[in-house]
Amino acid sequence: MTEPIEQAGSDRAPLHGLRVVDFSRVLAGPLCTMILGDLGADVIKVERPETGDDTRGWGPPFVGNDAAYFLSLNRNKRSITLDLATPEGAEAARRLARAADVVVENFRPGLMAKFGLDHERLSAENPGLVYCSLTAFGEEGEAASRPGYDIIVQAVSGLMSVTGERGGGPVKVGVALLDVVCGLYAATGILAAVRGRGVTGRGQRLTVSLFDASVAAMVNQATNYLLGGLVPGPMGTEHPNIVPYQLFDASDRPFILAAGNDRLFERTCDAIGRPELAYDERFATNEARVRNRETLIPMLREAFFAKPADEWLAALAERSVPSAPVRRMDEVFAAPEGAALVQDVDDPIRGILRLVADPIRLSGRLTDLRLPPPRLGEHTQEILGELDEA
């Protein structure tokens, strides 16, 4: 039986000793490498001189010279500025890669080769290197050169076609969710490749495209089409396969009800004083409720609009029916479970930064927040010194 992983110090973190050279910017790549950094890896963020990662300027709000957007994605990293278009900058980057375990990049296809930083060249010098490329639409075919911003892929992956209210136009999800999904897939692939290297002694190249990750993230909606021929459209908060599973308006404000099986629906009917609905053949099973949602949902809406949300939430909770208020961000972090996911880091220049912790808990503990998000080029001399000593 293995001993539980301790998180008391960075030298005990699972990825302690793993060096990651991060050429990525914006969201998917930096999220991926931040996860690796949270798990103990030494992440070296390579940035353009003067401007750095685009997200440093994506504000307001700003803390010092950096936008909150940048600060949300770049803790537990060190920053070095290199001009890869110059021979000196490209050579310094290659020296970093020779000593690295992992390289992550999200430049347009072909650009890393122009700098002499492509997988073929780097792996010849470092056979154990795990090289991860994040692209928009892959590296071959007509789509390879297309821009890959999250909103573009929300449009072409189908996500936007199912987001929004019935009868309304397409709506973007409120965060760059597909970039997040892509970054999570990339981190998973990197960990698998590092594990494989432990068996074979050799690294490998892996690629994750934003489009591929996004279509995979369509899960049941994609498979509803592939297996059932159903072309889904926007349904607001409704679920295509479960009823009732959506937002309802109480007399004062909305709340969410998620009666995910027949037993929970029966309890919901009891809560609203309509127990007979659970035995009506039109509603007795989830399949029947999905087919007859246009009849059932107006009945539930009429019932729920009669009382305040807190009364319904209490009645549903008493019957163990999943339900919830619709919170704003200030309410999220005022709640105990939200407050527990906030980590403060003392930045000597910016002051105390309140950041959302990595949600992975190892042995019941959050990962260490070892380093605040770096200032542009903050560790350049330190990292170059390490190369000279190696």
Helices and strands as residue ranges (DSSP letters): G 10-12, E 19-22, H 28-38, E 42-47, G 54-57, E 62-63, E 66-67, H 68-71, E 77-81, H 87-98, E 102-105, H 111-114, H 119-125, E 130-135, G 142-145, H 150-156, G 160-162, H 177-200, E 205-209, H 210-216, H 219-228, E 245-249, E 254-258, H 262-271, G 275-279, H 286-291, H 293-304, H 309-318, E 323-325, H 329-334, H 336-339, E 342-347, E 351-356, E 361-362, E 365-366, H 380-389
